[in-house]
Amino acid sequence: MSTSESPENATVVEIDDRVFIRNLDYHATNEQLEAYFQEKGYQLTSAEIPKKVITRGEKTIERALGFGFVDFASKEEADRAVSEVDGTEFNGRPISLKKAHPRKDPSELLEKKTKTKAKKAPVETLDQEAAPKKKTRSRRAKKPVEEASKPKKKAVKVPLSEGTPSKDTVIVTNLPFTTSVEDLVPVFSLFETLFIHVPAKRFPRHVLEKMKEENTPARNKGFAFVKLVHEADVSKLIEQFNGFEFEERTLGLEVAVDRLRETATEEVPVEA
């Protein structure tokens, strides 16, 4: 492996002899990809196009994810391929080549996310201990007339447009509804991520039970959040993957918006 320095002096690890290839034909096979480079005179050890297995009832479908990895015989061969083959056509589609980075282990991403939450825990605990305990009131106890006549304050949901652009998080839209975190980890493996979150779609219990009986895969909301370790990588990630074809869908990437934590309030008159 080799290392390079990013604008923020962060060490980026590259795999010397492995290349990441995007915009592959969805019907391409490992053998076709391997033959493509061999015909151009490159020495390689393997070619892999990751696929996702989708189960629909009794049917099982194997679908390519639109990208792949090629392991070359040496670092020099890999560097030459990135320089010479990037932008050429493979099965009628222009492909993009970059040096690959080590794949992130999903358990490692989960561990980082857990540590981030753990840092906040002591502060929340202290706040809870310092806060005076609220006195519980009997359900049957009636409120004084003066108190009941006072207007109540109702929390108002702050519009997303009034939030602030995130410095380290990107939102990925137009995802297939069956995409999982494990599917996205290799896609964004060129960048160091803190975590990837794919919000799940909620269903009534009876619908979930039926989906389970029919072996229907869980569905997401069609978007995901990618939190990056380095803020400088946000613009690079958007530039590289906005418009990227993933499972026959064109992805949209933009800076995520951090919703304001403090919500506005409005007074709602209460009849005595």
Contacts in CASP RR format, 6 or more apart in sequence:
PFRMAT RR
TARGET T0000
AUTHOR 0000-0000-0000
METHOD contacts of the structure
MODEL  1
MSTSESPENATVVEIDDRVFIRNLDYHATNEQLEAYFQEKGYQLTSAEIP
KKVITRGEKTIERALGFGFVDFASKEEADRAVSEVDGTEFNGRPISLKKA
HPRKDPSELLEKKTKTKAKKAPVETLDQEAAPKKKTRSRRAKKPVEEASK
PKKKAVKVPLSEGTPSKDTVIVTNLPFTTSVEDLVPVFSLFETLFIHVPA
KRFPRHVLEKMKEENTPARNKGFAFVKLVHEADVSKLIEQFNGFEFEERT
LGLEVAVDRLRETATEEVPVEA
1 13 0 8 1.000
1 14 0 8 1.000
1 15 0 8 1.000
1 16 0 8 1.000
1 102 0 8 1.000
2 13 0 8 1.000
2 14 0 8 1.000
2 16 0 8 1.000
2 75 0 8 1.000
3 11 0 8 1.000
3 12 0 8 1.000
3 13 0 8 1.000
3 14 0 8 1.000
4 11 0 8 1.000
4 12 0 8 1.000
4 14 0 8 1.000
5 11 0 8 1.000
5 12 0 8 1.000
6 12 0 8 1.000
6 230 0 8 1.000
6 232 0 8 1.000
6 233 0 8 1.000
7 232 0 8 1.000
8 230 0 8 1.000
8 231 0 8 1.000
8 232 0 8 1.000
10 192 0 8 1.000
10 229 0 8 1.000
10 230 0 8 1.000
12 101 0 8 1.000
12 192 0 8 1.000
13 101 0 8 1.000
13 102 0 8 1.000
14 99 0 8 1.000
14 100 0 8 1.000
14 101 0 8 1.000
15 99 0 8 1.000
15 100 0 8 1.000
15 101 0 8 1.000
15 102 0 8 1.000
16 74 0 8 1.000
16 75 0 8 1.000
16 78 0 8 1.000
17 45 0 8 1.000
17 71 0 8 1.000
17 72 0 8 1.000
17 73 0 8 1.000
17 74 0 8 1.000
17 75 0 8 1.000
17 77 0 8 1.000
17 78 0 8 1.000
18 69 0 8 1.000
18 70 0 8 1.000
18 71 0 8 1.000
18 72 0 8 1.000
18 78 0 8 1.000
18 99 0 8 1.000
18 100 0 8 1.000
19 69 0 8 1.000
19 70 0 8 1.000
19 72 0 8 1.000
19 78 0 8 1.000
19 81 0 8 1.000
19 82 0 8 1.000
19 97 0 8 1.000
19 98 0 8 1.000
19 99 0 8 1.000
19 100 0 8 1.000
20 67 0 8 1.000
20 68 0 8 1.000
20 69 0 8 1.000
20 97 0 8 1.000
20 98 0 8 1.000
20 99 0 8 1.000
20 100 0 8 1.000
20 101 0 8 1.000
20 189 0 8 1.000
20 190 0 8 1.000
21 33 0 8 1.000
21 67 0 8 1.000
21 68 0 8 1.000
21 69 0 8 1.000
21 70 0 8 1.000
21 95 0 8 1.000
21 96 0 8 1.000
21 97 0 8 1.000
22 66 0 8 1.000
22 67 0 8 1.000
22 68 0 8 1.000
22 95 0 8 1.000
22 96 0 8 1.000
22 98 0 8 1.000
22 244 0 8 1.000
23 66 0 8 1.000
23 67 0 8 1.000
23 93 0 8 1.000
23 94 0 8 1.000
23 95 0 8 1.000
23 96 0 8 1.000
23 244 0 8 1.000
23 245 0 8 1.000
24 33 0 8 1.000
24 49 0 8 1.000
24 64 0 8 1.000
24 66 0 8 1.000
24 67 0 8 1.000
24 68 0 8 1.000
24 90 0 8 1.000
24 91 0 8 1.000
24 93 0 8 1.000
24 95 0 8 1.000
25 66 0 8 1.000
25 90 0 8 1.000
25 91 0 8 1.000
25 92 0 8 1.000
25 93 0 8 1.000
26 63 0 8 1.000
26 64 0 8 1.000
26 66 0 8 1.000
26 247 0 8 1.000
26 248 0 8 1.000
27 64 0 8 1.000
27 91 0 8 1.000
28 49 0 8 1.000
28 64 0 8 1.000
28 90 0 8 1.000
28 91 0 8 1.000
29 49 0 8 1.000
30 47 0 8 1.000
30 48 0 8 1.000
30 49 0 8 1.000
31 47 0 8 1.000
32 91 0 8 1.000
33 47 0 8 1.000
33 49 0 8 1.000
33 68 0 8 1.000
33 70 0 8 1.000
33 90 0 8 1.000
34 44 0 8 1.000
34 46 0 8 1.000
34 47 0 8 1.000
34 70 0 8 1.000
36 90 0 8 1.000
37 44 0 8 1.000
37 47 0 8 1.000
37 70 0 8 1.000
37 81 0 8 1.000
37 85 0 8 1.000
38 44 0 8 1.000
40 84 0 8 1.000
40 85 0 8 1.000
42 72 0 8 1.000
42 77 0 8 1.000
42 80 0 8 1.000
42 81 0 8 1.000
43 72 0 8 1.000
43 73 0 8 1.000
43 74 0 8 1.000
43 77 0 8 1.000
44 70 0 8 1.000
44 71 0 8 1.000
44 72 0 8 1.000
44 73 0 8 1.000
44 77 0 8 1.000
45 71 0 8 1.000
45 72 0 8 1.000
45 73 0 8 1.000
46 70 0 8 1.000
46 71 0 8 1.000
47 68 0 8 1.000
47 69 0 8 1.000
47 70 0 8 1.000
47 71 0 8 1.000
48 68 0 8 1.000
48 69 0 8 1.000
48 70 0 8 1.000
49 64 0 8 1.000
49 65 0 8 1.000
49 66 0 8 1.000
49 67 0 8 1.000
49 68 0 8 1.000
50 64 0 8 1.000
50 65 0 8 1.000
50 67 0 8 1.000
50 68 0 8 1.000
50 69 0 8 1.000
50 186 0 8 1.000
51 62 0 8 1.000
51 63 0 8 1.000
51 64 0 8 1.000
51 65 0 8 1.000
52 62 0 8 1.000
52 63 0 8 1.000
52 64 0 8 1.000
52 65 0 8 1.000
52 178 0 8 1.000
52 183 0 8 1.000
52 247 0 8 1.000
53 60 0 8 1.000
53 61 0 8 1.000
53 62 0 8 1.000
53 63 0 8 1.000
54 60 0 8 1.000
54 61 0 8 1.000
54 62 0 8 1.000
54 63 0 8 1.000
54 178 0 8 1.000
54 217 0 8 1.000
55 61 0 8 1.000
55 215 0 8 1.000
55 216 0 8 1.000
55 217 0 8 1.000
56 215 0 8 1.000
56 216 0 8 1.000
56 217 0 8 1.000
57 214 0 8 1.000
57 215 0 8 1.000
57 216 0 8 1.000
58 215 0 8 1.000
63 247 0 8 1.000
65 183 0 8 1.000
65 186 0 8 1.000
65 187 0 8 1.000
65 246 0 8 1.000
65 247 0 8 1.000
66 245 0 8 1.000
66 246 0 8 1.000
66 247 0 8 1.000
67 186 0 8 1.000
67 187 0 8 1.000
69 100 0 8 1.000
70 78 0 8 1.000
70 81 0 8 1.000
72 78 0 8 1.000
72 81 0 8 1.000
78 99 0 8 1.000
79 99 0 8 1.000
81 97 0 8 1.000
82 97 0 8 1.000
82 98 0 8 1.000
82 99 0 8 1.000
85 95 0 8 1.000
85 97 0 8 1.000
86 95 0 8 1.000
86 96 0 8 1.000
86 97 0 8 1.000
86 98 0 8 1.000
87 94 0 8 1.000
87 95 0 8 1.000
87 96 0 8 1.000
87 97 0 8 1.000
88 94 0 8 1.000
88 95 0 8 1.000
89 95 0 8 1.000
98 190 0 8 1.000
100 189 0 8 1.000
100 190 0 8 1.000
101 189 0 8 1.000
101 190 0 8 1.000
101 191 0 8 1.000
101 192 0 8 1.000
102 189 0 8 1.000
103 185 0 8 1.000
103 186 0 8 1.000
103 189 0 8 1.000
104 185 0 8 1.000
104 189 0 8 1.000
104 193 0 8 1.000
106 181 0 8 1.000
106 182 0 8 1.000
106 185 0 8 1.000
109 181 0 8 1.000
109 185 0 8 1.000
109 193 0 8 1.000
109 194 0 8 1.000
109 195 0 8 1.000
109 196 0 8 1.000
110 195 0 8 1.000
112 194 0 8 1.000
112 195 0 8 1.000
113 194 0 8 1.000
113 195 0 8 1.000
116 194 0 8 1.000
145 272 0 8 1.000
148 270 0 8 1.000
148 272 0 8 1.000
149 270 0 8 1.000
149 272 0 8 1.000
150 270 0 8 1.000
151 267 0 8 1.000
151 268 0 8 1.000
151 269 0 8 1.000
151 270 0 8 1.000
152 267 0 8 1.000
152 268 0 8 1.000
152 270 0 8 1.000
153 265 0 8 1.000
153 266 0 8 1.000
153 267 0 8 1.000
153 268 0 8 1.000
154 265 0 8 1.000
154 266 0 8 1.000
154 267 0 8 1.000
154 268 0 8 1.000
155 263 0 8 1.000
155 264 0 8 1.000
155 265 0 8 1.000
156 263 0 8 1.000
156 264 0 8 1.000
156 265 0 8 1.000
156 266 0 8 1.000
157 263 0 8 1.000
158 259 0 8 1.000
158 260 0 8 1.000
158 262 0 8 1.000
158 263 0 8 1.000
158 264 0 8 1.000
160 257 0 8 1.000
160 259 0 8 1.000
161 257 0 8 1.000
162 260 0 8 1.000
163 257 0 8 1.000
163 258 0 8 1.000
163 259 0 8 1.000
163 260 0 8 1.000
164 257 0 8 1.000
164 258 0 8 1.000
164 260 0 8 1.000
165 255 0 8 1.000
165 256 0 8 1.000
165 257 0 8 1.000
165 258 0 8 1.000
166 234 0 8 1.000
166 255 0 8 1.000
166 256 0 8 1.000
166 257 0 8 1.000
166 258 0 8 1.000
167 231 0 8 1.000
167 234 0 8 1.000
168 194 0 8 1.000
168 227 0 8 1.000
168 228 0 8 1.000
168 229 0 8 1.000
168 230 0 8 1.000
168 231 0 8 1.000
168 234 0 8 1.000
169 225 0 8 1.000
169 226 0 8 1.000
169 227 0 8 1.000
169 228 0 8 1.000
169 234 0 8 1.000
169 255 0 8 1.000
169 256 0 8 1.000
169 258 0 8 1.000
170 225 0 8 1.000
170 226 0 8 1.000
170 228 0 8 1.000
170 234 0 8 1.000
170 237 0 8 1.000
170 238 0 8 1.000
170 253 0 8 1.000
170 254 0 8 1.000
170 255 0 8 1.000
170 256 0 8 1.000
171 223 0 8 1.000
171 224 0 8 1.000
171 225 0 8 1.000
171 226 0 8 1.000
171 253 0 8 1.000
171 254 0 8 1.000
171 255 0 8 1.000
171 256 0 8 1.000
171 257 0 8 1.000
172 184 0 8 1.000
172 223 0 8 1.000
172 224 0 8 1.000
172 225 0 8 1.000
172 226 0 8 1.000
172 241 0 8 1.000
172 251 0 8 1.000
172 252 0 8 1.000
172 253 0 8 1.000
173 222 0 8 1.000
173 223 0 8 1.000
173 251 0 8 1.000
173 252 0 8 1.000
173 253 0 8 1.000
173 254 0 8 1.000
174 222 0 8 1.000
174 223 0 8 1.000
174 249 0 8 1.000
174 250 0 8 1.000
174 251 0 8 1.000
174 252 0 8 1.000
175 198 0 8 1.000
175 220 0 8 1.000
175 222 0 8 1.000
175 223 0 8 1.000
175 224 0 8 1.000
175 246 0 8 1.000
175 249 0 8 1.000
175 251 0 8 1.000
176 222 0 8 1.000
176 246 0 8 1.000
176 247 0 8 1.000
176 249 0 8 1.000
177 201 0 8 1.000
177 219 0 8 1.000
177 220 0 8 1.000
177 221 0 8 1.000
177 222 0 8 1.000
178 217 0 8 1.000
178 218 0 8 1.000
178 219 0 8 1.000
178 220 0 8 1.000
179 198 0 8 1.000
179 220 0 8 1.000
179 222 0 8 1.000
179 224 0 8 1.000
179 246 0 8 1.000
179 247 0 8 1.000
180 198 0 8 1.000
180 220 0 8 1.000
181 196 0 8 1.000
181 197 0 8 1.000
181 198 0 8 1.000
181 224 0 8 1.000
184 196 0 8 1.000
184 198 0 8 1.000
184 224 0 8 1.000
184 226 0 8 1.000
185 196 0 8 1.000
187 241 0 8 1.000
187 244 0 8 1.000
187 246 0 8 1.000
188 196 0 8 1.000
188 226 0 8 1.000
188 237 0 8 1.000
188 241 0 8 1.000
190 240 0 8 1.000
191 228 0 8 1.000
191 233 0 8 1.000
191 236 0 8 1.000
191 237 0 8 1.000
192 228 0 8 1.000
192 229 0 8 1.000
192 230 0 8 1.000
192 233 0 8 1.000
193 226 0 8 1.000
193 227 0 8 1.000
193 228 0 8 1.000
193 229 0 8 1.000
194 227 0 8 1.000
194 228 0 8 1.000
194 229 0 8 1.000
195 227 0 8 1.000
196 224 0 8 1.000
196 225 0 8 1.000
196 226 0 8 1.000
196 227 0 8 1.000
197 224 0 8 1.000
197 225 0 8 1.000
197 227 0 8 1.000
198 220 0 8 1.000
198 223 0 8 1.000
198 224 0 8 1.000
199 220 0 8 1.000
199 221 0 8 1.000
199 223 0 8 1.000
199 224 0 8 1.000
199 225 0 8 1.000
200 218 0 8 1.000
200 219 0 8 1.000
200 220 0 8 1.000
200 221 0 8 1.000
201 218 0 8 1.000
201 219 0 8 1.000
201 220 0 8 1.000
201 221 0 8 1.000
201 222 0 8 1.000
203 211 0 8 1.000
203 219 0 8 1.000
210 216 0 8 1.000
211 218 0 8 1.000
225 256 0 8 1.000
226 237 0 8 1.000
228 234 0 8 1.000
228 237 0 8 1.000
234 255 0 8 1.000
237 253 0 8 1.000
238 253 0 8 1.000
238 254 0 8 1.000
238 255 0 8 1.000
241 251 0 8 1.000
241 252 0 8 1.000
241 253 0 8 1.000
242 251 0 8 1.000
242 252 0 8 1.000
242 253 0 8 1.000
242 254 0 8 1.000
243 250 0 8 1.000
243 251 0 8 1.000
243 252 0 8 1.000
243 253 0 8 1.000
244 250 0 8 1.000
244 251 0 8 1.000
244 252 0 8 1.000
244 253 0 8 1.000
245 251 0 8 1.000
END
